[in-house]
Amino acid sequence: MSLRILVAVLILASVVSAIGVVHARHQHRQLFVELSRLEKARDELNIEFGRLQLEQATWAESNRIDQVARNRLGMKFPEAGDIVVVRP
């Protein structure tokens, strides 16, 4: 009788262990899919950051600033006669 109980306990332990393995593999797959999704999002953000850095560098060029100052704001370099030096 005790041999049957031992076999039943071992079979039950094997089934529980198999269910645990299946559950762990399922979690692993879900986490791997999530990791892949996050890595793709990270790569897209890195690309966008590079584009933004390039755009910032373009907007900050001195030629661009000079052009905007002249065209939109009507600014210009003063003539020599318009310059006044103030001394203490």
BELQUIKA-V406973 format. One record per residue. RES is the residue in three letters. OMEGA is omega in whole degrees, 0 to 359 (999 if undefined). BURIAL is 1 if it has 24 or more other ideal C-beta (glycine too) atoms within 12 Angstrom, else 0. Layout:
res = <RES & RES>
omega = <OMEGA & OMEGA>
burial = <BURIAL & BURIAL>
This chain:
res = <MET & SER & LEU & ARG & ILE & LEU & VAL & ALA & VAL & LEU & ILE & LEU & ALA & SER & VAL & VAL & SER & ALA & ILE & GLY & VAL & VAL & HIS & ALA & ARG & HIS & GLN & HIS & ARG & GLN & LEU & PHE & VAL & GLU & LEU & SER & ARG & LEU & GLU & LYS & ALA & ARG & ASP & GLU & LEU & ASN & ILE & GLU & PHE & GLY & ARG & LEU & GLN & LEU & GLU & GLN & ALA & THR & TRP & ALA & GLU & SER & ASN & ARG & ILE & ASP & GLN & VAL & ALA & ARG & ASN & ARG & LEU & GLY & MET & LYS & PHE & PRO & GLU & ALA & GLY & ASP & ILE & VAL & VAL & VAL & ARG & PRO>
omega = <182 & 176 & 178 & 178 & 179 & 179 & 179 & 178 & 179 & 177 & 178 & 178 & 178 & 180 & 179 & 178 & 179 & 177 & 177 & 179 & 180 & 179 & 180 & 179 & 178 & 177 & 180 & 179 & 179 & 181 & 178 & 177 & 178 & 178 & 179 & 179 & 180 & 177 & 177 & 178 & 178 & 180 & 178 & 178 & 177 & 178 & 179 & 178 & 177 & 178 & 180 & 177 & 178 & 178 & 179 & 179 & 179 & 181 & 185 & 180 & 183 & 178 & 180 & 180 & 179 & 180 & 179 & 180 & 181 & 187 & 185 & 185 & 179 & 181 & 177 & 176 & 181 & 175 & 182 & 181 & 180 & 183 & 179 & 179 & 179 & 180 & 180 & 999>
burial = <0 & 0 & 0 & 0 & 0 & 0 & 0 & 0 & 0 & 0 & 0 & 0 & 0 & 0 & 0 & 0 & 0 & 0 & 0 & 0 & 0 & 0 & 0 & 0 & 0 & 0 & 0 & 0 & 0 & 0 & 0 & 0 & 0 & 0 & 0 & 0 & 0 & 0 & 0 & 0 & 0 & 0 & 0 & 0 & 0 & 0 & 0 & 0 & 0 & 0 & 0 & 0 & 0 & 0 & 0 & 0 & 0 & 0 & 0 & 0 & 0 & 0 & 0 & 0 & 0 & 0 & 0 & 0 & 0 & 0 & 0 & 0 & 0 & 0 & 0 & 0 & 0 & 0 & 0 & 0 & 0 & 0 & 0 & 0 & 0 & 0 & 0 & 0>
